[in-house]
Structures are given as C-alpha cells and as structure tokens.
Amino acid sequence: MTTDANRSGEIDPPARLMMGPGPINAYPRVLRAMSAQLLGQFDREFTDLMNETMALYRGVFRTSNRQTFLIDGTARAGIEAALVSLIEPGDRVLVPIFGRFGHLLVEIAGRCDAEVHTLETDWGTIFDQDRLAAAVDRVQPKLLAVCHGDTSTTMAQPLDRIGRHCRDCGVLVYVDSTATLGGMALPADDWALDVVSAGLQKCLGGPSGSAPITVSDRAAAVIRGRRHVEQGLAGPGAGPGPRPETGLRIRSNYFDLAMLMDYWGGERLNHHTESGTMLYGARECARLVLEEGLEARCRRHEIAGRALRAGLGAMGLALYGDPDHRMANVTGIWIPDGVDGEAVRGRMIRDFSIEIGTSFGPLKGRIWRIGTMGYNAARPPVLTTLAALGACLAAEGARIDPVAAIPAAAAVFERLPGEAPP
Ligand SMILES: Cc1ncc(COP(=O)(O)O)c(C=O)c1O
C-alpha cells in the first residue's frame, strides 16, 4: 500500500533565483553552517557560540549595547518582543506610517493597549525628520516606533537625526530594520536608537526564523523594571519572584525581553530552548557582514540597486516612489498599462525560475517589487533578472525595449567598483 510517507521524497526544492522583497537566496556558507550538529543549550561550547553571536551582532548593529542577541522567530517576533516589553497599558506610543509595516507597528502597539498616535504620509513618500520631531514634541510619547525600510512601498525613512532629538526629550526609539540591516547604514549608537530589530531573510542573506535585536542600556533599564522570574525557576539569587518590583509584568512570556536578557546573560536563567540551527545560521550571516565590512556591504547594495534601476529605466519601465528616498535593496516598478502583472510573474517563474515580488494593500496589482540584497546584490542576478523580465514583458505584449536594459545596468557596475560579494 502506498502511504503519504513513502510517496513524499527527500526534499529537493527547485533552484529559484529569489529576487523579491525577501526571502532571498541564502548564502551557501549560511546553509552549510546550519547543517552542523546540535549542542545542548547550556553546553559551554554552545554558550560560547551565543556569546560570539552577541559580539558579532554588536558589530552589525554598530553598537556597544551589551543586550544584543537573537529572538527565536521571524522578524515579526523581534518587533513583538520589543513592543510588548517596552509598552505598558496606557503608554503613549507614536508611530509614523509610510507603508504596511507602520500599520503593523500600530497593530502590535494596540494589542499592548498603548495609546497609539499616528502620523501618515502617502505611500511612496517618507517623513521629513523635522515633522517627526514636531510630532514627538506635541505627543510626548514614551516610545517612537518606526520602520526604517518599508518593503511594501520600497521607501527608506531617514533616521539619522530623530533618535538624538528623542533622547534629548526622554523618548525611547524602536526601529524595525528587518529589511535594511546589513544593506543600508543604520548605526544604532550614532543615531541614538534604543531598540532595533531585524530578520535574516533580507540583506543578511539567511533564512527567516531568527530576529537579531539590540537594546540600549536605558531601554534595558525600563525593561528590567518589569523583570520577574518564573515560579518554577525562582530560588536563591534568581531575583524577583512571580511579580516584578516595579512596572507591570510583561504580557508575553515568550517575548519577555527581561527573561531573554537573563537567558542570554551571565545568569543563563532557563527560558526557551534556543534553536541551535538558527543560531549557527544567524552567526554565519553576521560573520559574512563583518568580513565584507559594513561600508563595503552597503555600497554593494547601493550599486546593485542602482544598476537594476538603470536597466529598468532603459527598458522603458517607470519606477515607483520618491526617487530620493528609495531603499537601496528593494525597488518598486509600475506595472505598465495593459500588462497583467501576475502573468509576467508567472512567466518569470515558469520560464526562468526567477521570483519577483507582487505587492499588497493600495499597491496590489499596480507595482512589482524586485530585491537586490544579500547574496543576490551582485551583477549576475541583476542582469539575469533584467534579461528575463524584458523577455517576459515582450512575450506579454508590453511596449518596452528589452535589449536596452543589460548595457545600461552593466554600465553602472563598470562605473562603480565595489560590486563583488565575498
Ligand atoms: C519591514 C519589514 N518588517 C517586518 C517584516 C516581517 O518579517 P517576518 O515575515 O520575518 O516576520 C517584514 C517582512 O517582509 C518587513 O519587510
């Protein structure tokens, strides 16, 4: 008798070139690291790897924050951990919305029973930081929660001044850098950002499932005020029992950053079972960034994005959004009138095994999104994608010039040295 178990073979996914807004192809080195054998979570070899990973991510986040570690879960887990640990019911939180991921911050802050104040700007635009500063002065929130690169609109919000302003006003700043960490500059300490979290599946070139996070000392102090120790772990020297000394207990156990700090810190207080495989992968992602150098890495993303945009423009396609504030690593493209965007994406997969992104919300069916990040921020993936897109558009009857794209993109790579990945 045939059972489902013997019908299903060993896993063998098709070879795709993943040029959407993430996930993208992982670095082979990351995949190799993830195939290493497991260790016990309190094995000295493993805790050394945890400590190393913390140190590596301090380099990636450009921070000296002691509290720099991983949340087990996708990027959204990092966001949720930050917000649920910082926000107490009734706290005022300010969220600037310039795309879908601003709305996500509102949604999560709302679930924490925050008094949420929002600022909105049209999709495809960003906020002037003076406007953000004025809103901070007016609302006087406990927390400003903002996305750096919002993949839904492909826009990058400048954040180099607002953190300092918030620090002067005693306001904490949380930044979602899921889509930019390791591809666009975001120096947490220089920009005075208190909590920054990310995911692996974009510029860091790993799989989703681990969320690097960094927490400033002052944010850690706020979180520590809500610290308590689980009943079953409380014992001599473990600290406050089931109720925190000050502040309200954090409403999530899994995402309780105070507990996670105890787990990743010298106390090594038991919490979840850290995923060894994800730790190995996240560690390798950080090693790749630091080996290449953050500046070189950002430059590579910048060049790959520019080359892609030059090729798309030469082909006759119009780019989406404010040209001065595009993410380096994700580009939005208007789907030409009369062209079925999904038919083109379908052809790209069928004929070339290349994935490009669709979009959602008000942009559904109107733009494609192409990512040039991590392992794929390089000449061959960019030129291959342009060639394939030109062919698919021509096959769908679009009036474009598919031949012009490659020389235009190649010229950017020639003109701007620094493209090569490690
Ligand atoms: C800016 C941004 N934030 C958060 C997320 C959520 O990430 P995840 O799906 O890994 O939870 C994404 C995913 O695309 C994103 O682009």
The ligand as a Gaussian input file, in Angstrom:
#p B3LYP/6-31G(d) Opt

LIG

0 1
 C        9.985000      45.972000       7.001000
 C        9.507000      44.644000       7.454000
 N        9.196000      44.460000       8.733000
 C        8.759000      43.284000       9.192000
 C        8.601000      42.206000       8.366000
 C        8.074000      40.920000       8.919000
 O        9.035000      39.934000       8.810000
 P        8.729000      38.391000       9.066000
 O        7.866000      37.938000       7.949000
 O       10.096000      37.754000       9.037000
 O        8.093000      38.242000      10.385000
 C        8.931000      42.343000       7.004000
 C        8.762000      41.208000       6.077000
 O        8.710000      41.337000       4.897000
 C        9.400000      43.598000       6.550000
 O        9.727000      43.779000       5.260000

